[in-house]
Amino acid sequence: RERIKRVLYLGSDFRAPFDLTVQELFEMGALATSKEFWPEVHAAERLRMNRVVEAAKLTEFIPRFFRTLSDGEKQLIMFVRGLIQSPKVLILDETFSKLDLDKLILVSRMIRSAAEDGMTFIVSSHDLNFLSEISDELIFLKEGKKLAQGPVNEMLVPERLDEIYPDISLQVVTSPETGKWKILY
């Protein structure tokens, strides 16, 4: 229990071993660090859970069974469950690979908000445009070895991108919406 207060890992594929509703999964997240033998969701946990669910616009999913959801919906539900659990560090490993664009934008905003509140995120993704929205710093890996590490505006430059993608002509532009750097190809 002490470890899951500090660090939570979320991958990209999720299966529930039992036939649980989204509500039950969220409650499990809210109660994950409880020291009670048969814990109940108390007012503080329910308030935290409801705030995150409403921010993610998932209220309609509460009664649904997890197994009936699309892969993208499962990814979003498990991310929200992770936020409800509220670890100090949330590790996201290609966790959003199946999300629609509108949900990816929503997740980006939720990550930035949670980071401002003190949560740390470690995100593994191939989507540099997504990473530019949520990251303060990037680490580029190639064949399992670290190529470079630094602030986003030092990493998303043509010279650095050429090291990773030497056969692709990439252009770096500024997003008119967020001011973050984006990759065009």
Rosetta silent file (secondary structure, phi, psi, omega in degrees, C-alpha in Angstrom):
SEQUENCE: RERIKRVLYLGSDFRAPFDLTVQELFEMGALATSKEFWPEVHAAERLRMNRVVEAAKLTEFIPRFFRTLSDGEKQLIMFVRGLIQSPKVLILDETFSKLDLDKLILVSRMIRSAAEDGMTFIVSSHDLNFLSEISDELIFLKEGKKLAQGPVNEMLVPERLDEIYPDISLQVVTSPETGKWKILY
SCORE:     score description
SCORE:     0.000 S_00000001
   1 L     0.000  -38.046  179.517    0.000    0.000    0.000 S_00000001
   2 H   -65.427  -37.904 -179.865    2.832    2.380    0.758 S_00000001
   3 H   -65.815  -42.209 -177.258    4.386    1.733   -2.654 S_00000001
   4 H   -74.663  -11.472  169.675    1.171    2.420   -4.574 S_00000001
   5 H   -72.364  -28.354 -176.148    0.841    5.765   -2.792 S_00000001
   6 H   -92.628  -47.120 -171.782    4.130    6.680   -4.437 S_00000001
   7 E  -136.267  135.445  174.528    4.173    5.030   -7.874 S_00000001
   8 E  -132.542  134.122  178.598    1.541    3.653  -10.259 S_00000001
   9 E  -109.052  132.202  173.159    2.276    2.115  -13.675 S_00000001
  10 E  -126.242  126.897  176.252   -0.272    2.079  -16.512 S_00000001
  11 L   -91.689 -147.256 -176.889    0.411    0.329  -19.811 S_00000001
  12 L  -113.939  -20.884 -178.526   -1.696    0.383  -22.965 S_00000001
  13 L  -115.499  128.879 -175.210   -3.766   -2.808  -22.814 S_00000001
  14 L  -126.945  134.362  174.663   -6.190   -3.390  -19.987 S_00000001
  15 L  -133.991  140.520  177.036   -8.227   -6.415  -19.023 S_00000001
  16 L   -98.925  127.625 -179.685  -10.322   -6.840  -15.920 S_00000001
  17 L   -69.535  -17.865  179.056  -10.039  -10.277  -14.298 S_00000001
  18 L  -125.301  162.664 -179.631  -13.587   -9.874  -12.989 S_00000001
  19 L   -82.990   84.123 -175.423  -16.726   -8.446  -14.557 S_00000001
  20 L  -102.457  150.247  171.960  -16.482   -4.999  -12.974 S_00000001
  21 E   -84.467  165.376  175.839  -18.349   -1.805  -13.703 S_00000001
  22 H   -60.862  -40.788  177.092  -16.518    1.440  -14.292 S_00000001
  23 H   -55.415  -46.281 -179.149  -17.879    2.624  -10.928 S_00000001
  24 H   -65.093  -38.699  177.205  -16.296   -0.378   -9.187 S_00000001
  25 H   -63.780  -42.661  178.558  -12.947    0.244  -10.924 S_00000001
  26 H   -64.411  -41.183  178.351  -12.993    3.892   -9.849 S_00000001
  27 H   -64.564  -37.389  176.452  -13.851    2.908   -6.279 S_00000001
  28 H   -61.466  -39.469  176.490  -10.972    0.424   -6.284 S_00000001
  29 H   -64.219  -43.303 -179.539   -8.691    3.304   -7.276 S_00000001
  30 H   -64.791  -30.070 -175.852  -10.100    5.530   -4.540 S_00000001
  31 H  -100.628    1.762 -172.518   -9.599    2.783   -1.957 S_00000001
  32 L   -56.851  -30.909 -176.962   -6.257    1.431   -3.164 S_00000001
  33 L  -104.859    8.393 -179.792   -4.297    2.976   -0.310 S_00000001
  34 L   -65.672  144.152  178.396   -6.870    2.426    2.450 S_00000001
  35 L   -95.621   -2.652  179.787   -5.623    0.688    5.560 S_00000001
  36 L   -74.040  148.402  178.863   -9.071   -0.674    6.406 S_00000001
  37 L   -70.213  -45.878  174.774   -9.666   -4.410    5.974 S_00000001
  38 L  -119.840   78.924 -173.594  -13.070   -3.874    4.303 S_00000001
  39 L   -70.998  152.595  173.504  -12.811   -0.263    3.206 S_00000001
  40 L  -118.846  152.383  176.777  -15.720    1.893    2.179 S_00000001
  41 L   -77.151  112.636 -179.956  -15.599    4.913   -0.079 S_00000001
  42 L   -88.022  175.035 -174.385  -15.872    7.847    2.312 S_00000001
  43 H   -57.037  -42.273 -177.889  -16.953   11.385    1.447 S_00000001
  44 H   -64.665  -43.738  178.565  -13.418   12.652    0.719 S_00000001
  45 H   -66.183  -41.097 -179.515  -12.653    9.786   -1.674 S_00000001
  46 H   -65.101  -39.342  177.708  -16.054   10.111   -3.354 S_00000001
  47 H   -63.160  -47.029  177.918  -15.549   13.855   -3.813 S_00000001
  48 H   -60.416  -45.114  179.983  -12.091   13.309   -5.367 S_00000001
  49 H   -61.203  -47.676 -178.490  -13.485   10.553   -7.571 S_00000001
  50 H   -63.645  -39.507  178.783  -16.439   12.651   -8.730 S_00000001
  51 H   -60.673  -45.709 -178.218  -14.227   15.666   -9.530 S_00000001
  52 H   -68.828  -42.502  179.534  -11.925   13.599  -11.736 S_00000001
  53 H   -61.681  -43.864  178.404  -14.804   11.725  -13.423 S_00000001
  54 H   -66.165  -40.815  178.340  -16.585   14.996  -14.224 S_00000001
  55 H   -61.831  -34.917 -179.921  -13.386   16.619  -15.526 S_00000001
  56 L   -85.044   -3.077  179.838  -12.908   13.610  -17.828 S_00000001
  57 L    58.663   46.421 -176.042  -16.570   13.779  -18.919 S_00000001
  58 L  -114.630   12.453 -176.628  -17.094   10.119  -17.995 S_00000001
  59 H   -54.066  -40.151 -177.873  -20.239   10.298  -15.863 S_00000001
  60 H   -67.613  -16.893 -178.740  -22.240    8.311  -18.442 S_00000001
  61 H   -85.160  -14.627 -173.496  -19.697    5.464  -18.242 S_00000001
  62 L   -48.885  -48.104 -176.605  -20.174    4.847  -14.493 S_00000001
  63 L   -81.993   -9.416 -174.197  -22.758    2.018  -14.782 S_00000001
  64 L   -74.712  152.856  175.258  -21.145    0.316  -17.780 S_00000001
  65 E   -82.805  136.259 -176.657  -19.147   -2.889  -17.552 S_00000001
  66 H   -55.219  -39.291 -176.962  -15.465   -2.420  -18.326 S_00000001
  67 H   -64.294  -19.194 -177.670  -15.433   -5.373  -20.748 S_00000001
  68 H   -87.207   -4.658 -175.482  -18.006   -3.628  -22.981 S_00000001
  69 L   -83.724  154.958  172.716  -15.805   -0.590  -23.623 S_00000001
  70 L   -70.435  166.363  179.702  -13.666    0.074  -26.696 S_00000001
  71 H   -60.663  -40.832  178.596   -9.882   -0.084  -26.262 S_00000001
  72 H   -65.316  -41.298  177.469   -9.650    3.721  -26.255 S_00000001
  73 H   -63.273  -39.707  177.376  -12.412    4.005  -23.660 S_00000001
  74 H   -62.233  -41.962  178.970  -10.602    1.440  -21.499 S_00000001
  75 H   -61.659  -44.328  179.794   -7.400    3.478  -21.728 S_00000001
  76 H   -64.545  -44.377  179.708   -9.226    6.645  -20.680 S_00000001
  77 H   -60.182  -45.308 -177.970  -11.042    4.880  -17.825 S_00000001
  78 H   -69.614  -33.422  174.268   -7.802    3.397  -16.457 S_00000001
  79 H   -63.025  -46.370  179.218   -6.013    6.763  -16.700 S_00000001
  80 H   -62.313  -40.512  175.979   -8.845    8.387  -14.731 S_00000001
  81 H   -59.105  -39.641  177.160   -8.665    5.551  -12.210 S_00000001
  82 H   -62.606  -41.819  177.292   -4.945    6.329  -11.868 S_00000001
  83 H   -65.457  -38.416  177.901   -5.695   10.000  -11.190 S_00000001
  84 H   -62.876  -40.103  179.346   -8.326    8.977   -8.626 S_00000001
  85 H   -64.701  -31.181  171.759   -5.745    6.772   -6.913 S_00000001
  86 L    61.203   55.145  175.180   -3.530    9.874   -6.756 S_00000001
  87 L   -74.747  167.278  175.329    0.013    8.479   -6.575 S_00000001
  88 L   -71.585  -37.120 -179.918    2.989   10.826   -6.351 S_00000001
  89 E  -126.514  128.229  177.060    4.345    9.419   -9.659 S_00000001
  90 E  -116.254  115.952 -179.824    2.197    8.081  -12.493 S_00000001
  91 E   -96.197  123.185 -176.980    4.086    6.140  -15.167 S_00000001
  92 E  -117.296  112.332 -175.621    2.262    6.046  -18.503 S_00000001
  93 E  -110.183   95.137 -176.494    3.620    3.567  -21.060 S_00000001
  94 L    53.270   33.884 -173.951    1.873    4.126  -24.424 S_00000001
  95 L   -66.474  -21.239 -174.285   -1.257    4.494  -22.308 S_00000001
  96 L  -115.114   23.475 -174.520   -3.047    6.674  -24.856 S_00000001
  97 L   -65.621  -17.032 -175.758   -2.214    4.864  -28.088 S_00000001
  98 L  -118.754   16.692 -178.759   -5.866    4.178  -28.903 S_00000001
  99 L   -85.314  144.999  170.867   -7.505    7.467  -27.902 S_00000001
 100 L   -69.708  159.151 -175.057   -9.431    9.687  -30.275 S_00000001
 101 H   -58.064  -43.043 -179.106   -7.991   13.175  -30.775 S_00000001
 102 H   -62.723  -36.995  178.522  -10.593   14.937  -28.602 S_00000001
 103 H   -72.894  -33.960  177.478   -9.864   12.562  -25.726 S_00000001
 104 H   -64.716  -39.986  176.748   -6.098   12.976  -26.208 S_00000001
 105 H   -64.741  -43.251  177.173   -6.511   16.753  -25.866 S_00000001
 106 H   -59.250  -46.717  179.333   -8.618   16.220  -22.735 S_00000001
 107 H   -61.503  -41.112  178.307   -5.968   13.899  -21.267 S_00000001
 108 H   -56.822  -45.900 -179.588   -3.232   16.454  -22.055 S_00000001
 109 H   -65.953  -38.696  179.744   -5.082   19.093  -20.069 S_00000001
 110 H   -67.542  -37.849  177.848   -5.715   16.697  -17.189 S_00000001
 111 H   -64.258  -47.685 -179.782   -2.038   15.736  -17.036 S_00000001
 112 H   -60.457  -41.285  179.774   -0.923   19.382  -16.978 S_00000001
 113 H   -64.477  -46.060  179.143   -3.457   20.160  -14.247 S_00000001
 114 H   -65.108  -35.722  177.502   -2.406   17.188  -12.103 S_00000001
 115 H   -65.519  -39.925  177.034    1.262   18.114  -12.638 S_00000001
 116 H   -63.632  -28.006  177.795    0.543   21.655  -11.442 S_00000001
 117 L   -85.512    1.935  173.703   -0.986   20.084   -8.328 S_00000001
 118 L   109.952   -4.981  178.305    2.261   18.190   -7.668 S_00000001
 119 L   -77.627  140.528  176.913    1.848   14.823   -9.394 S_00000001
 120 E  -101.652  137.863  178.986    4.850   13.671  -11.427 S_00000001
 121 E  -119.598  136.179  169.550    4.354   11.908  -14.755 S_00000001
 122 E  -118.468  117.250 -170.932    6.794    9.713  -16.631 S_00000001
 123 E  -121.510  126.015  173.605    5.394    9.148  -20.106 S_00000001
 124 E  -105.212  122.834 -178.733    6.620    6.767  -22.769 S_00000001
 125 L  -159.767  152.778  173.697    5.200    7.540  -26.202 S_00000001
 126 L   -92.650   -7.126 -176.161    6.105    7.696  -29.867 S_00000001
 127 L   -88.333   93.218 -177.161    3.797   10.685  -30.349 S_00000001
 128 H   -64.292  -32.803  179.014    6.139   13.673  -30.182 S_00000001
 129 H   -67.094  -40.163  175.036    3.301   16.154  -30.687 S_00000001
 130 H   -63.948  -46.061 -179.398    1.452   14.751  -27.677 S_00000001
 131 H   -61.850  -35.266  179.866    4.662   14.769  -25.637 S_00000001
 132 H   -64.795  -27.364  179.924    5.341   18.392  -26.571 S_00000001
 133 H   -75.354  -34.840 -170.237    1.995   19.340  -25.000 S_00000001
 134 H  -107.869  -11.367 -169.408    2.498   17.632  -21.653 S_00000001
 135 L  -101.305  148.838  169.088    6.250   17.524  -21.101 S_00000001
 136 L   -94.881  -33.172 -176.048    8.773   19.798  -19.491 S_00000001
 137 E  -141.195  148.456  178.101   11.649   17.572  -20.543 S_00000001
 138 E  -122.768  149.675  170.390   12.192   14.813  -23.110 S_00000001
 139 E  -123.757  123.549  177.555   14.525   11.851  -23.302 S_00000001
 140 E   -96.806  128.038  176.926   15.117   10.411  -26.758 S_00000001
 141 E  -115.748  146.900  172.983   15.927    6.707  -26.934 S_00000001
 142 E  -143.601  123.655 -177.863   17.034    4.718  -29.933 S_00000001
 143 L    53.031   40.978  175.835   17.514    0.965  -29.816 S_00000001
 144 L    79.103    3.290 -178.994   17.315    1.080  -26.030 S_00000001
 145 E  -116.439  142.647  179.236   20.043    3.699  -25.605 S_00000001
 146 E   -73.291  122.777  176.082   19.656    7.291  -24.512 S_00000001
 147 E   -89.863  -44.155 -175.852   20.496    9.671  -27.353 S_00000001
 148 E  -161.404  158.667  178.308   19.660   12.950  -25.706 S_00000001
 149 E  -148.177  139.063  176.733   17.821   14.565  -22.825 S_00000001
 150 E   170.199 -178.347  177.451   16.684   18.112  -22.232 S_00000001
 151 E   -60.049  152.162 -175.916   13.902   20.673  -22.249 S_00000001
 152 H   -53.330  -44.306 -176.597   11.301   20.263  -24.988 S_00000001
 153 H   -70.246  -12.485  173.745   12.441   23.383  -26.871 S_00000001
 154 H   -95.417  -20.007 -176.626   15.995   21.999  -27.029 S_00000001
 155 H   -93.131  -36.458 -177.834   14.912   18.527  -28.092 S_00000001
 156 L   -90.279   61.863  175.964   12.336   19.293  -30.780 S_00000001
 157 L  -122.614  150.426 -176.119   14.793   20.905  -33.160 S_00000001
 158 H   -52.114  -41.688 -178.112   15.626   19.632  -36.671 S_00000001
 159 H   -61.057  -43.707 -178.673   19.206   18.678  -35.784 S_00000001
 160 H   -69.880  -41.518 -179.796   18.094   16.522  -32.847 S_00000001
 161 H   -66.102  -32.004  176.948   15.201   14.978  -34.766 S_00000001
 162 H   -62.949  -29.296  177.684   17.571   14.071  -37.621 S_00000001
 163 H   -65.503  -36.245 -177.376   19.500   11.878  -35.167 S_00000001
 164 H   -87.197  -40.895 -176.184   16.397    9.802  -34.524 S_00000001
 165 L  -123.690   70.758 -174.624   14.772    9.964  -37.949 S_00000001
 166 L   -66.908  -21.563 -176.600   17.607   10.484  -40.458 S_00000001
 167 L   -98.784    7.334 -177.479   15.541    9.359  -43.452 S_00000001
 168 L  -121.620  134.165  176.070   12.524   11.593  -42.818 S_00000001
 169 L   -86.213  111.653 -177.763   12.244   15.286  -43.582 S_00000001
 170 L  -114.544  147.150  178.275   10.670   16.853  -40.516 S_00000001
 171 E  -124.208  139.592  178.379    9.662   20.434  -39.896 S_00000001
 172 E  -105.369  127.138  178.971    9.154   22.044  -36.481 S_00000001
 173 E  -130.806  166.151  177.587    6.358   24.613  -36.158 S_00000001
 174 E   -99.413  131.552  177.931    4.612   26.390  -33.299 S_00000001
 175 L   -67.456  126.571  176.897    1.026   25.431  -32.514 S_00000001
 176 L   -68.093  -22.228 -178.775   -1.246   28.462  -32.891 S_00000001
 177 L   -78.266  -48.922 -171.960   -3.496   26.970  -30.195 S_00000001
 178 L  -114.601  -13.911 -176.405   -0.987   26.241  -27.411 S_00000001
 179 L    79.383    0.781  179.159    2.304   27.790  -28.505 S_00000001
 180 L   -81.743  155.344  179.918    3.986   24.386  -28.118 S_00000001
 181 E   -77.254  140.189 -179.661    6.335   23.046  -30.778 S_00000001
 182 E  -129.152  154.327 -179.046    4.893   20.500  -33.222 S_00000001
 183 E  -103.720  127.726  172.746    6.408   18.163  -35.775 S_00000001
 184 E  -110.558  145.035  178.480    5.181   18.180  -39.376 S_00000001
 185 L  -140.572    0.000    0.000    6.151   15.481  -41.850 S_00000001
